[in-house]
């Protein structure tokens, strides 16, 4: 046996020893049938690599000779842990004695000399090399062989997992996703130790070649839903994918609806709970947000604290959340409708106070409502975009100074400021519904000013029709309320004890195609 043959088989066997193919499946979303194969001549291969990579400054090519055979290590600067590479790969290979390998069992030799728990892949095209080295892998090329061996040895800097600021909870885990997809996958696997949990890796984005992880439970996920998602992902023709938000327009059932039928979360424990219900989850490398579907309207009013608190109190809180949604969308419009068109429906004392307040203002109720609502949206956006300490100060100044100054200047009345303040507080109860709440609030203000209570009633009817008409991947957005499923109501508006309901699988598997 030639030294080169022994060396290549030795390296390939070592790297394959600890490989676990069941952990995930790698499938490029945009595979090329005309991918250029590597050359057996190492010099030609390296020259072609430099040409394809345009001889970029961060491309690192380290050539060496081991036992008379030329070998090259390909990586990207600062993407690989060089200390780990030197200790776990270079040093053992430099000390390689082929006679020692023949004298002992190969697997025992590997275990004693090169125990690497890394992601291993044998590749044969330039495109695969580019993807692997740009993902934090090292590629080994051996003169005389057309195949290359790539293994993960990530060494780039990344943010460690911490508590998500937008999804705080009272009890339970404080851990959230980070921007590295492999770490996020590990956090899910650590919590859901099931052989049915399957990860599929795809490349999406013609330029970015971003890793997208599709995860689901094989015994609970809907095969038709899974096929639908894969088909949609394969049809994405964007050049760059930087966040899960880039995928949502391609997965939504009604892209022009104000309600999104795609759920988002930063919590691995929440992802595990959705996986156990039969949902399908997607992760994107570089984003701490996971998206899952199908997603229902009732999901906005649920969180993991619901399952660590007494069911009676949880049911009470959910009712409060539904009331808060009604207040944040309807209250300003109702106030304008009653004040302009139906003052006789108001109590005399309240009507007198409103009339007194209106005498000191220069604008009618419709303009007051729009002015204060617009100011609130500006302050909210400023508070979100500025650094947290500055944003908090802006919110306080806006609430105290601008609100009081507007009343003193006669731009708005005191009742209107109170109405918008209550509306804003109610919106904070369900922050995931901020976008539809803001749109509906303005809509109901205009309808109330134009048609009074008749306009409000017309808007409510239109809202319900829109909600019931939303369907994605064969599931109604209003599941299990429309169509009504009594069995699934155990964990919707009210929550029954976990002894009486194992999970919300009824929301997913028994909501479509049933009468």
N, C-alpha and C positions, 0 to 999 in steps of 0.2 A: 504494500500500500504506500502510495506517495505521501510525503510529508504534508503537502497542501491538502490532499484528501482527508487525511487524519485531522488536520487542524480545523477544516471547515465543519466536519461532522462533530468534532469535539465541541466547538463553539455552539453549533446549532442544538446539540443535545443538552448542553448546560442550560442554555437559555430556555429550552422547551421543558425542562424538568419541572419547574415550579409554575408553569403556565396553567391557568385554570380557564378553559374555554367556555365553561358554563356560566361564568360570571356575567358576560355580556357578549353580544354579537355585533360585529363591526360591519356596517353596510353603507357605502357611500351613496348619498341621495342622488348625486349626479355622476354616475360612473361613465367613463369614457371607453369606448370600444377600440379607439385608436391610440391608446396609451403607449408611449415609447418604452420599449424594454431596455434594461441595462445591458451594457456590453461586458463581455468576459475580460476584456483588456482594461485593467484598472486605470491606466493613464487616460485612455479614451473616455472612460466613464467620468473621471474627475473633471476633465476638460469640458465635457458636455454639461455637467452639473454647474460649473462656473458660468457657462454661457446661458443656461436656462435661468439661473439665479442672478444673472447680470453682474456677476462678480461683486456681489454686495459686501459691504465692509463687515457685516456681522456673521457672515458664513465662515465657520471654522472647519478647516480640513487638516487633520493630523495624520501624516504618513509615517509608517514605521515598517520594520522588517522583523518578522518572528520566524525563526527556524528556516531562513532563506526564502520566505514567501512574503511578498509585499501586502501590507494591510493598511487601510485608511479608515479613520474615524471621522464621521461627519456630524456636525451639530451646529446649533446657533448660539452665539455668544450670550452668556448670562441666562440661558434657558435650562442649563444642565448643572447639577451639583458636581463640580470638577473633583472635589475631594473624594466623594463617593465613587465617582468614575475611576479615579486612580487606584483607590484601595480595593474596590470590588471587581474591577475588570482588568485594568492595565497591568497591575502588579501580578495577579495570578497568571495572566497570559504570558508575561515576560518570563516567568519562572516555569513555564510549561515544559514538561518532559514527556514526550510521547511514549517512551518505554515504560514509564510509571503507569500510564493509562492502560497499557496492554496487560500489566501484571495484576490489576485489581478490577473489581466490578465497576463499570462506568458510573452507575448511579451513586455508588458509595463515594467514588472519587469526586463527583460533582458536589455532593452534599458536604464533603469535608473541605473542599477547596474554593468553591464558588457558589455559596448559598445566596441567591438573589431572589427576593420576592418582588419581581417586577413584571410589568406587562410586556409580553414578548410577541413579535410578529415577524414573519418571513416575507419579504417584499421583493418585487422584481421590476418595478417601473420607477421612473423619475418622479412622477406625480406622487406616488406613495412615499418616496423619500422626503419630498418637500413637506407633505402633511405631517409625517412623523417627527421630523426635526423641528418644525414650527410648533409642535405640541409639547416640546420638552423631552424628546427622545434622542438617543444616540444611535447612529446607523453604522454598522461595520461592513466594509467592502473588502473582499479578498480577491487578489489577482488570480484570474483563471476561472472565476465562478460568476455566473450571471445573476444569482440570487444574493440579496443582502439581508442582514439581520438587524432589526431595530428593536430596542428595548427602552422602556421608560425609566428615566432617572431625573425627574423634575427637580430643578434647583432655582426657579425664578421666584421672586417675592410675591406674596399674596396676603390678603387680609385674613386673619384668623376668624373662625366663626364666633359670633357674639349674638346677643339678644336682639331680635328684630325690633326696631323702634316703632314700626307701624302696627305691630300685632302683639301687644303686651298682654300678659295673662297673670292671674293671681296665683294659681297653682300650676305645677307642671314644669316642663323643660324650659330653660332659658336660652336654648341653643337655636341658632338660625343658620340659614345657608350662607355660603360665601361665594366668591366669584369663580372658584375652581370646580369644574364639573365632576372630577373624580372624587374629590372630598365630599361633595354633596351626595354622590351616589353611595359612598361609604356610610354616611350618616343615615341614609334610608335603610341600607342593608343591615346596619347594626341594630335598628329598631324592629325590623320586620325580617326575622330569621326564618324565612320560608323558602323551600325549594321551588315554589310556584312563582316567586318574584323574579321577573325577567327584565333585563336591561337590553335595549338595542341602541347601538350608536350609529348615527347617520351624519353625513356631511351635508350641510346646507349653506348656500351662498357661493356664487361662482368665483368670487375673488377671495372672500374670507375663509371659505371652507370650514365653517364653524361646526364644532361637534354639538350635536343635538341628541340627547338621551331620551328615548321613549321607554317608559317603565309601566309595568302593569302586572297583575296577578293572572297567570294563565288559566286558573280555574274559575275566575270570576269576571274577567273582562269580556265585553261583548265583541265577538270576532268581526261583526259587520262594522262596528264603531272603529275597531283597530284598523281594518282595511281602509276605511274612509280617511282616517288620519294619515296613514302612510301615503295614500294617493295624493292627498292635499300637500303633504310635505315634499313629495317628489315633483310637484308642479310649481314649487316656489322658484322664481327665476331672478331673485334679487342678487345683486353683486355682493352685498355685505349684510351679515346678520350679527348684530351686536347685543341683542337683548331678546327676551321672550316676547316682548311687545311687537317685534317684527313679524312673529309667526301668527299673532292673533287675527289680523285681517284675512289670512288665508284659511283659517279654521272656523271663523264665525259663520253662523247660519244666515243672519240678517246683518250685513256689515253697516247698513245705514240706520239701524235702530239705536236709540239712546241707551238701551240696556244691553250689556255685554253678556253673552252666554258662554264665556270662558272665565273660569275662576283663576285667581292668582293667590300665591302665598309665599312667605319666606320661611316657613316653619317645617322642618322635617317630620315632626310628630303629626302635624296636620296632614301632610302628604301621605303618611302611612295610614291615617284614618280614612282618607279618601280612596286609597288603593284597596283597602279592605272592603269598601263599598262597591267595588267594581269600576271605579273611575280609572281613567288613563291619564298619566302625568308626563309632562315634558320638561326637561331641563336644558338650558343653553349654556355653553361654556362662556364665562365672562359675565354672567348675570346671577344675582342671588335670588331671583324670583322664579318660582316654578308655576306652570300653568296646568290646569286640569280640566277635563270635560268628560261627560256632560256636566253643566253647571246650571243650577236652578235658582229661581228667585228666592226661595226660602233659605238658601245657603248664605245670603247676606246677613241673616239674623241669627246665625249660629256660630259658635266658636268652641274651642276645646274646654274652656272653663265650664261649659254646660254639662260636661260629663264628670266633673269633680265636685259638683255642688248638688244640693238637694233638688230633686225634680220639681217640687212645688215652687221653690224660689226661681228655678230656671224658667219654668212656664210663665211666672209673673214677669220676669225680665224680658222674655221674648214678646209678650204682649206690650210691654213698655216700648220696645224697639219698633213694633208695628205702629204704635200710636205716634212715636217720634217721627217716623217716616211720613205719616199723614200730616202732622203739624208742619214739618219743614217744607212740604210741597203745597199744601192747601191754605195754610193760615193767612199769609199775606193776601192771596187772591180772595178769600172769604171776607176779610176785613174791607177790602176795596169794594167788593160786590155789595156788602151790607151797607156800607157808608154811602155809596153812590146811588144805589137802586132800591134798597129795601131797609131804610132806616127804621121803619115801623116794627121790624122784628127785634130790634135792640131794646134792652131795658131803658127806661126813661133816664135814670141816673147816668148810665153809661153813655147814652145818646147826648145828654147835656154836656158831659165832660168832653166828648169828642167834638161837639160843636164849638165849645169854648176854645179848645186847642186849635181848631181849624181857623178860627178868626184871627189868630196870630201868625198864620203861615201864608205865604204868597202863592203856593202851588196847590192844585187839587190832589186828592189821595193817590191817583194813578201815578202822577209824577213823583210824589213823595216816596211811594213804594219802590219805583224804579231807581230813584237816586240812592236811597239807602241800600237797596239790594246790590247796586253796582259798586258802591263804596265798600260794602262787605266783601265782595268778590275780589276787589283790588287789595284790600288788607290781607285777606286770606292767602292770596298768591304771593304777596310780598313776604308774609311770615314763613311761607314754605321755602322760598328761594333763597332767602338770606340765611346766614349762619344762625344756629339755634338761639344763642343769647340775644342777638340783634333782632331776630324774627319775633321773639317773645316780647321784646321792648316795643317793637312796631305795633304789635297787636294790642298791647295795653294802651299805648298812646292813641291809637286809632279809636279804640272803644271809648276811652274817657274824654280825650280832648276833641276829636273830630265830631263825635256824637253830641257832646254838650254844645260845641260851637254851632253845629247845624241847627239845634233847637233854639239857641239864643239868637241866631241870625234870622230865624223865621223861615228857614228852608224846609223844615219838616216839623211835624208835631211830635210831642212826647209819646203818645200812644203808638205811632208808627215805629219809633225807635225801639220801643219795648217789643212790638210784634216781630221785627226783624231780629232782635237779639234772641228772643225765644226760638225763632226759626233757626238761627245759627247754632245755638246750643243743641237743638234737636238733631241737626245734621251731624254733629260730632258723635252722636250715639251710634250711627251707622256710616262711618267714613267711606266704605266701599261704594256707597250709593251717591257720592257727591256729584258726579257728572249728571246722572238723570235727575237728581233732586234740583240742581241749579236750573236746568232746562225747564223742568216742569213748573218750578216756582215762577219763573218769568212768564211762562205760558198761561198759568192760571191767573196771574195778575192782569194780563191783557184780556183774557176771557171774562174775568169778573168785572173789569172796567167797561167792557163793551156790552155784555149781555146780562150782567148780574148773576144771580144764582142759576139761571138757565144756562149761562155760559160755563159755570163751574160744573153743573151736571153733565153738560155735553162733553167737557174735557175729561171727566171721570169715566164716562162711557167709552170714549176714544182710547183712554189709557188701558182699560180692561181688555178692550178688543185687541190692542197692540200686544199686551202681555200674553194673552191666550193664543195669539197667532204666531208667536215666536216658537220655532222648532229648529233644532240642530241635531244632526245625526240620528233623526228618528225619535227624539225625546222632546216633550213639551217643556218650555221654560217654566211653566206654572205647575209642573209636577210636584207633589201629588194632589194639588188642589184642582187642577184641570188637565186631564180628566180626574175626577175624584177617586182616590184610593184610600179607603178607610184604614186598611192595615198599615199604610205608610204614615198616617196621621199621628202615630204614636211618637214621632220625633220630627214634628214640623212646627206648628204654632205652639203646641204644648209638648212637653217631654215626659214620657213615662219612665219608670225605673228600668235600668238595664236588665233586670231580671225578666222583664216582659218584652224587651226588644233587643235583639242581639246587635243589630247594626241597621244602617239605612239602605241595605241592599234592595228593599222593596221600592225605594225611590228610583232605582236605576233599572232593575231587571223586570219589574212588574208594572211599569208605567206606560209602556208603549205597546201598541197592537193588542190591547185588552179592552173589553167593554166593561 
